Amino acid sequence: MLKRRILAALALVLAAVLAASCGARPETSAPPAAQAGSGKLFENPVTIDMWIWENATYVYQKDLMIEKAMNERLNVFYNITAFQEGLDERVNLGLASGDLPDVYFGVSVTSASDWGTRQGALVDLTKHFDKMPNYTAWAADMGDYPEYFYTADGAMYIVPNYGYGTASNSTFWVYRKDIFDKHGLSTPTTDDEFYDVCVALKNEYPDAYPLTLRSWLGIIDRIAYQWGTSHNMYYKNETQKWTYAQLEPEYRDCIEFLAKLYAEELIPPTILSLDTAGWQEILSTHRGFIFNDYQARIDFYNNPMRQDDPSVNFTYMPPFKGGANGTDKFNPQTQLIIDGQGAFTGSKIIPELIKYFDWQFTDEAKLLMSWGVEGVSYGINPDGSKFHIGMEPGKTVFFDLVNTYGLFQRGFYCLVDPPSHTASIASPEQIYAVSRVQVDSGEYRIPSISFTEENQEKYNILNVSIGTLSDENVGKFITGQRPMSEWDQFLNELDAIGIQDFIKLHNDQQDAINAAKK
């Protein structure tokens, strides 16, 4: 009965967690330097036709608080068409027919390369930076982050977003503090200490799998980052070049470490097929004590499990240093959400859209889009912190903010204040975890690369063959189906199918992108 009750409770909040955890870069303290003036942004009403990709958990509702506030403060009104699927296909049809909106919220760099560069259908914002003082002031303090939104030809067809990923999409280590305390265990600071802790937990709980993760092949980059590498193709900051992680000795060390955990049953034997439901079952029945996942998972497990055992305490665990050349920082890449608003060149209100986009990089916009209107959607505590009115930790969830006020609905956020996602709905443990994101986060790497049409065809061919060979063998090395003594042979197999050509393709394209920006 206990297991059934916990799993039932977990199922009720799963949609909320996924809603809050999809979507990734942490917030900095530097505010934009320029601000919008007093009064409405436009003297005359401006109506924006916008297409958005809609989350099924929080569907678009017209005239919620945030939209009304935009109407009143900016004199901007919206005709929004929401799609739960098929939006890119609809845009492709519109490119042929001319039936397109003013704005599409959720444009990816890949789509921007096609629609903007190859078809000339998106507005290149770089040609309007002289009319975007708020954006350029913000971007000047953001290092290379804005460059993540550029396409291969040096154009920016996407209005960057920032902060949403930190608020909801961060992934890091979480552990059962109550179990550690019970057995006098300390959180590990090195991979050796991590291994020792797992062994100690296994001795106390023989039927448990101390480290329990889901989607192993999809999250190796989170772990490998702490060894100073990544997974598959990645941009290496130290050399400022793209490389393939499997070629690095640090990657092999990381896989060898995971293989040791697997061989000693410190991780589940089903790791390559363990889905979310199976992962939840292990953790919710007190047979898993450490995991790496989204911050919302802390309350996802604590809230229902504490109904039967109030001592349960999943909480944030600092990252440990992996291997000889690793780092005690966690991988920040999951915080990146590299998409945003894009304006179609057929719009009749492009000057207004540029001004509207620029306003979104003001403190006024960040406050409104994160918290709403004081006294209506948020209040201020005696210590100066903010809270969302009508929300209560443990009883309300992220999508209640969307459905009640329209906050964080697609189309209505750009810069986000991370505490606004958790302050009114999350437990102290979860809020603490979010507060550690900036402190324990490592250095960002360029998240992706945009190719010219010719290079994209080459990429598609090589990516499939190399990715398939790599994933199949990495899984075999971890599970012992292939001995680590054959690692060099595996690297020769990668070489035989063009890994060096694949790396060169990335670096040649990156060089061209860098040259186009000068």
N, C-alpha and C positions, 0 to 999 in steps of 0.2 A: 504493500500500500504506500509506503514511504516513497519508493522509487516512482510509482505511478503519479503520486501527487506532485512531486518535484518536476517530473517531465511535463506534466500538464501545465504547471505554472510557467515553466520555461517556454512552452509553446505559445502562451498568451502574449508574452513580451517579445518574442522573436522578431515580429514585424517591426516593432518599434526600434529595436537595436539595429536592424538592417537599414531602416530608414535613416537612422542617425549616423550610420557608419559607411555610407557609400558616397561615393562621389567623386589631391593632397598637396603645405608649407607653413611653418609656424608664424605666428604674429610677432612683429617687432614692436618696440615701443615708440618708434619714430612716426609721428603723425604727418599727414601731408602738409606742406608749407603754405599753400594757397587755399583760400576758402571762397565759397560762393558768396555773393553779396546778399544783403537783406532783401526781403520781399520774394515774390515768386520768380522762378527761373525764367519764365516766358511771360511777356505781356499779354499775348493772345493764346488761347488754348491750342495745345498740340496733341494730336491723337496718333498713337503709335500702334501699327498693326504688328503683332508679335506672335511667332510660333515658338512653342516650348515643348520639350520632352517632359511628360508628366509622370510622376511617381504614383503608382497605383495605390500606395498607402495614404498619400495626401494629395488628392486630386485638386486641381485648380478650382477655386471658388471666387467668383467676381465680387467686388465691393467689400472685401474684408478690410480690416483696419489699415494695413500697409498700403493698399491700393488707394483707399480714400485719402490717406495722408499725402500720397504723391499727387493726387488730384489737387488737393488744397494748397500744398506748399510749392509745387512746381508749375501748376497749370498744365500738367501732363495727364492724358487719359489713354486708356488701353483698349484695343480690340485683340483679345488673346484667343488663339486656337491651340488647344492642348492635344498632344498625341502621346499615347502610351507605347506605341510601336510604329515603325515605318516612316519616321519623320524624314530621315535622310533620303529615302526613296521618294517621298513627296516633294522634297526640294529638287531632286533630279528631274521629276516631271515638270515642276515649275520653271526650271531653267529652259526647258523646251517651249513651254507655253507662254512664259512671261507672267504667270500667276504666282507671284511671290510676295511675302510680307515686307515690311520695312526692316524688321529685326528677327533674327533667329537666336534664341538663347540656348547655348549648349554646343556651339560649333567647336569641333576638334581641329587640331593642327592638320590632321590628315585630310579632313573634308575641306579645310581652308585652302590647302595646297591645290586641290582639284577645282573647287568653285571659284577661288580668287585668282590664283596664278594661271591656271589653264583655261578657265572660262571667263575670267574678268567679271565675275558676278558679285564679288564682295569688295567693300570699300577698304582701301589700304590706309590704315590709320596713320602710318608714318608720314603721309603727305598732308596730314592735318595737325601735326604736333604743335605748330605755331599757334593753333587755336585751342590748345588743351593745356593750359598752365597748371591746373591742379594735377593732371595725370603726370606731366613731365617732372613736377616737383616731387611727387611720390616715387616715380620710377628712379630718380636720381639717387634715392636712398636705399634702393632695393638690390644693388649689385647686379648680378647677371640674371636675376629672376625674370624680369620682363622678356629677356631674350628667349626664354623657353616657349614663348608664344609666337615667335617669328617662323615664317616658312622658309623654304630653301632659297627663295629669291630675295630674302631680306625684307620681305613685307610683313606687316602685322595686320591681319584681318580680324583678330580677336581682341576684345577688351579683356585684359587679364583680371582674374579674381584672386583674392588672397584672404586667408584666415579661416575659410570654411573647412578646409582640410585639417587644419590644426584642431579645430573645435570638435570634429567628429571622426576624422579618418585616420588619426594617428594609431599606429600599432606599436606595442611594446610588451615587455615581460610582466606577467601577473602571477602571483603565488599565493598559496594558502598560509597566511601569516599565523593563523591559529595553530596549524599543524606544525609549522617550524618552531613556534614558541613552545609547544607542548614537548617537543623532543630536543630542545636546546640547540636548534640549528640556526646558523646565520646565513643571510643572503650571500651568494657567491660573488667574488670579485674577479675570478679567473675561470677559464674552462676546466682546469683541474679541480677547483673548488666546486664548480657546478656538477661535475661528475661525482665527486665525493658526496655531495648532498643527495643526488639521485640514488646512489647506492645505499645511503643511510635510510632514506625513505622506503626503498624497496625492502630492506631488511625488516622494517617495522610493519610494512603492509605488502606482503608477498604477492597478493593478487592485484596490486595497483601498478600503474605505469606512471611513474613520477612526472615525466615530461610527456604531455599529451597535446598534440597539435593536429589541426585539420589541413587538408590540401597541401601536403608536404612539398611537392614539386613547385607549387605556386608561391611558396613563402621562404624558400631556401635563401633568397637574397636578404631577408631580414636577419637571418642568423649569420650568413657569410660576411655581411657588412662588419660584424664584430671581429672577424679574422682579417679585415682590411681588404676584402674583395667583394664580389657580388655574385650574380648568377646569370649565365649566358652573356650577351653583349652588354657592355656598360661603358660609360665615360669615366675615365680615371683622372681625377683632379690633379694628382701628382705629376702626371706626364702630359695632361691636357690632350689625351688621345683616347679613342675608342679601343677597347680590347675585349677579348673573350675570356670570361672569368675562369673557365675550366682549364685554360692554359697556365694559370698562375699556381705556384706551389701552395699559396695560402688557401686556395680553394680545395686542393687535394687534402690539406690538413683538416679543413672543416668537414669534408665528407668522411674522412677517416674517423674523426671524432663522433659523428653521427652513427657511423657503422658500429663503433664500439658500444654506443648506447643501445643500438638495436640488438646486437649480439647478446647483451646481458639483460635483455627484456626490460630496459628502463624506459622504453617507448613502446607503444602498441605494435604487435606483429602485423597489423593490418594498415600500417601507415600509408601505403601507396593507394589504398582504396577507401581509407577512413573518411566518410563524408561528415557533414555538419551534425546530422542527427546522431551518428555514432560517437562523435567527439563530445557532444553534449551529454550523452548517456554516461560516459566514463567520468566526466568531471562532476556531474550532478549526483552521482552515487558514491562520492568520496573515494574514487580510485585514480584520480589524477590531481596533481598539486601544483604544477607549473604549466603555463601556456603563454603564447605570444599571439595577441589578437587586438581587436579594436577596443578603445577605452570604454565603450558602452557595455562591454561584456562583464565588467566588474559588477555593476548593478544587476545585469542580466542573471548572473548566478547568485549573488548574495541575497537579493530580495526574496526569491522563492525558497531558497535553501534555509534561510534563517527562520522561516515559519516553523520548521521542525527542529532546527538546531541553531539557536541564536549565536553560538560561538563561531559559526562559519565566517571567515574573513579573507576573501580574495582581495588583494590589494596590489598596488604598483611595486614592481621589483626593479631596482636599478640594473642597467645592462652590465654584463661582465666582459672583461677583456678576453678575446679569443686568440689562442696561439701566441707565437713569439712576436708577431708583427701587427697584432690586432689593436682594437680600441675599445674603451669602455663606454662608448656612445652607441645609441641605437640608430637604426636606419631611418632617416626622415623621409625617404622617398614616397612612402604611402600617403603622406600629407598633401601631395601634389595633385591638384585638379587642373589639368592643362586643357581647359576649354573655357568658353565664355560667350559673350554676346558678339554678334557680327551683323553688320548692316549691308543690305543688298544694294548694289549700285542703281537699281531701278527705282529706288525710293525717291519720292518727291520732297522729302524733308531731311535731306542729308545734313545741311548746316545745323538744323535743330538737333539731330541725333548726335552730332559731334559735341555740341554744347551739353546735351543730356548725359552722354558718356563721361565727359570731363567732370561734371558735377558729382558723379559717383565716387570720385577720389577726394572728397572733402570730408572733414570731421562730421559735418552735419549729416551727410549721406551715410557714413559708417554708423553713427548713432541711431539714425532712423531705421536703417535696414537690419540692425542687430537687435535693437531693443524696442523700437516703435516710438510711441508718444508717451511722455511722462504723465502719469495719472490715469492713462487709458490702458496701456499695455505693460507699463513697468513703473516701479517705484524705487525709491532710494532708501537704503538702510542707514541707521545712525552712523555707521562707519564709512559711509560714502559708496559702498558697493550697491549694485543694482539687483533687482529681482523682477521677474515677470509676474504680473498680477494674475491670480487665479491658478497658479501652478504650485504643485506640492511634491517634494521629493518622495519617491516611492509610490506615488499615486498617479502622477502624470508623466508623460514621456515626450520625447522630442517632437513627434508629429502632432501633439496637442498644440504646440506653439504655432505650427503651420496651419492647422485646421481652425484654430481660434482667431489668430491675428493675421495670418497670411505671411508671417515672417519666415524667411528662408525658402519660400516657394520659388521655384525656378522662374527667373525673370525679375526677381525682386531682391537680389543680393549681388554685391560686388566685393567690397571690403567688409569683412566680418570680424567682430570682436569675439574671440574664442570663448570667454566666460558666458556669453549670451546663450550658448548651446547647453550649458550645464548648471548655471547658478541656481535656477529655480526648480530643477527636476532631478538633479543627480545627488547621490550620497556624498558625504565628506571624502570617502575613499576614492570615488571617481573624480571629484573636483581636484583632489590632491594629485591624482595621476595627470590630469590635464596641465596642472601647474608645473609639472616636471618636464613637460615636453620641450620647452625652450632650453632648459638647463642641461638635459641629458641627450639632446639631439645632436647627431653628427653633422658633418658638412654635406650639403646637397651636391648632387651630381646632375649634369644635364640629363633630363629624364627621357628624351626621345629625340629623334632626328627626322627631318622632313626631306624627302628625296625628289629630284626631278623625275619626270615621267620615265625617261630612259633608265635611270638608276633604280626606280621603283620596281621595274620589271625584273632587273637583276636581283634585287633584294628579295622579291617574292620567291624566286626559284631557290636561292641559297638558304633562305630562312627556314623553309619547310624541311629540307633534307637535313640541315645541320641541327635544327631544333629537335627533330624526331630522334636522330641518333643520340644526341646529348641526353635528352630526358630519359630515354629508355635505359641508357647505361648508368646514369647517375642513380636512378632507382635501384638498379641491380647492385651497384657498389654498396649502397647503404644497407640493403637487405642481405648482403652476402652471396647473392646469386652469381656475382662476378667478384673474384678476389682483388684486393687493392694492388696486388703484385702485377696486375695487368693494366694499371693506369697508363703507363707510357704507351702501351699498345693502343689504348683508347685514344690517346692524343694523336697517334699516327693515323688512326681512322678518321679523325676530324680533319687532319691535314689533307688526307686523300680526297675528301669531298669538297675542299675549297675553303677551309676556315680562314686562311690568310687572304684570299680574295675577298671574303666577306668583311674582314677587318679593314682592308684597304678601301673597300667601297664606302664604308662609314667615314673613314678619315678623309678621303678625297672630297666627299660631300660636305663634311664639316668645314674643311678648308675653304670650300667655295662659299658656304654660308657666311663664314667669318669675313671673307674678302668683300662680300656684297654689303656688309654692314659698315665698312670703312668709308 
